Amino acid sequence: MARHLYLCPLRWSDMDSDGHVHNAVHLRYLEETRINVFRERGGLAGACVVAQMDIDYVKPLRYRPDPVRVETWLSKLGGSSFTLVQEIRDEDVLYSTATCTLVAFDTVNQRSRPLQDEERAMLEELSA
């Protein structure tokens, strides 16, 4: 499986009063990573929207100056939607895991649209 790796910086403002990265910030790290996936791999030709997001918090992530790894891979590819699995982790510690279903979206007609061949090819690279 070809996982996409993004080294996500932690910001001082990300931590709560106990020195942990706030759980809502995990969602921002996952979003930053998805944007990085599309930028580095050629992107999507049009818009896409998040249809569903599930996250399991496994272990608290303490603030530190070093970035955290966010790994992303494709788990499902449909006609107009796709599902990514993402892990926020270090080499040997898993902090959270998420499943995100995204839908290709036609902004003019305000409805889902089929994924284009180029988009499908880019996404399939994440599952090879």
Phi, psi and omega per residue, in radians:
M1 nan 2.292 -3.103
A2 -1.605 1.585 3.132
R3 -1.390 2.479 3.037
H4 -1.556 2.301 3.141
L5 -1.927 2.248 3.046
Y6 -2.230 2.238 3.073
L7 -1.626 1.829 -3.009
C8 -1.623 2.151 3.103
P9 -1.248 2.535 3.029
L10 -1.675 2.441 -3.138
R11 -1.888 2.596 3.140
W12 -0.944 -0.687 -3.103
S13 -1.286 -0.117 3.139
D14 -1.342 -0.308 -3.022
M15 -1.606 2.676 3.073
D16 -1.620 -3.034 -3.059
S17 -1.185 -0.265 3.095
D18 -1.647 0.058 3.126
G19 1.488 0.155 3.111
H20 -1.668 2.605 2.992
V21 -1.221 2.191 -3.079
H22 -1.041 2.501 -3.059
N23 -1.065 -0.578 3.109
A24 -1.171 -0.460 3.126
V25 -1.201 -0.493 3.067
H26 -0.950 -0.700 3.140
L27 -1.106 -0.650 3.099
R28 -1.177 -0.700 3.089
Y29 -1.065 -0.718 3.139
L30 -1.141 -0.708 3.104
E31 -1.124 -0.811 3.110
E32 -0.970 -0.706 -3.118
T33 -1.185 -0.747 3.109
R34 -1.062 -0.713 3.089
I35 -1.077 -0.736 3.111
N36 -1.103 -0.714 3.102
V37 -0.976 -0.892 -3.058
F38 -1.208 -0.634 3.112
R39 -1.160 -0.799 -3.078
E40 -1.306 -0.443 -3.047
R41 -1.883 0.245 3.058
G42 1.769 -0.166 3.019
G43 1.252 -3.113 3.046
L44 -1.774 2.538 -3.108
A45 -1.182 -0.523 -3.140
G46 -2.329 -2.926 -3.105
A47 -1.295 2.761 2.954
C48 -2.483 2.657 -3.117
V49 -2.190 2.627 3.065
V50 -1.367 2.144 3.116
A51 -1.681 -0.579 3.140
Q52 -2.693 2.474 3.122
M53 -2.418 2.122 3.072
D54 -2.124 2.337 -3.130
I55 -2.359 2.379 3.047
D56 -1.988 2.148 3.090
Y57 -1.569 2.067 -3.028
V58 -1.703 -0.803 -3.083
K59 -2.608 2.471 3.119
P60 -1.065 2.408 3.063
L61 -1.734 2.016 3.139
R62 -1.473 2.497 3.087
Y63 -1.066 2.456 3.048
R64 -2.764 2.865 -3.102
P65 -1.289 -0.326 -3.098
D66 -1.462 2.552 3.112
P67 -1.199 2.856 3.073
V68 -1.902 2.595 3.112
R69 -1.390 2.387 2.955
V70 -2.196 2.028 -3.123
E71 -1.840 2.419 -3.066
T72 -2.336 2.411 3.037
W73 -2.612 2.800 -3.121
L74 -1.473 2.314 3.080
S75 -1.976 -0.359 -3.116
K76 -2.709 2.416 3.118
L77 -2.278 2.070 3.136
G78 -1.918 -2.882 -3.128
G79 -1.253 -0.710 3.132
S80 -2.246 -0.031 -3.105
S81 -2.283 2.864 3.074
F82 -2.660 2.709 -3.115
T83 -2.127 2.250 3.085
L84 -1.900 2.493 2.970
V85 -1.855 2.391 -3.127
Q86 -2.343 2.446 3.073
E87 -2.173 2.324 2.966
I88 -1.737 2.111 -2.960
R89 -2.791 2.951 2.818
D90 -1.878 -3.103 -3.137
E91 -0.904 -0.791 -2.997
D92 -2.048 0.101 -3.101
V93 -2.292 2.241 3.075
L94 -1.762 2.163 -3.133
Y95 -1.683 -0.740 3.085
S96 -2.742 2.728 3.077
T97 -2.318 2.491 -3.064
A98 -2.416 2.654 3.011
T99 -2.150 2.203 -3.073
C100 -2.215 2.107 3.059
T101 -1.735 2.184 3.133
L102 -2.035 2.617 -3.126
V103 -2.165 2.275 3.025
A104 -1.140 2.381 -2.950
F105 -2.285 2.327 3.066
D106 -1.602 1.862 -3.051
T107 -1.258 -0.433 3.128
V108 -1.256 -0.844 -3.090
N109 -1.620 -0.067 3.095
Q110 0.970 0.892 3.090
R111 -2.713 2.939 3.120
S112 -1.133 2.750 3.117
R113 -2.390 2.737 3.088
P114 -1.157 2.547 3.018
L115 -1.201 2.409 3.111
Q116 -1.377 2.787 -3.113
D117 -0.972 -0.723 -3.134
E118 -1.151 -0.666 3.118
E119 -1.157 -0.759 3.133
R120 -1.074 -0.744 -3.135
A121 -1.093 -0.759 3.118
M122 -1.086 -0.768 -3.131
L123 -1.170 -0.700 3.136
E124 -1.069 -0.508 3.078
E125 -1.068 -0.445 3.122
L126 -1.378 -0.108 3.137
S127 -2.060 -0.036 -3.085
A128 -1.274 nan nan
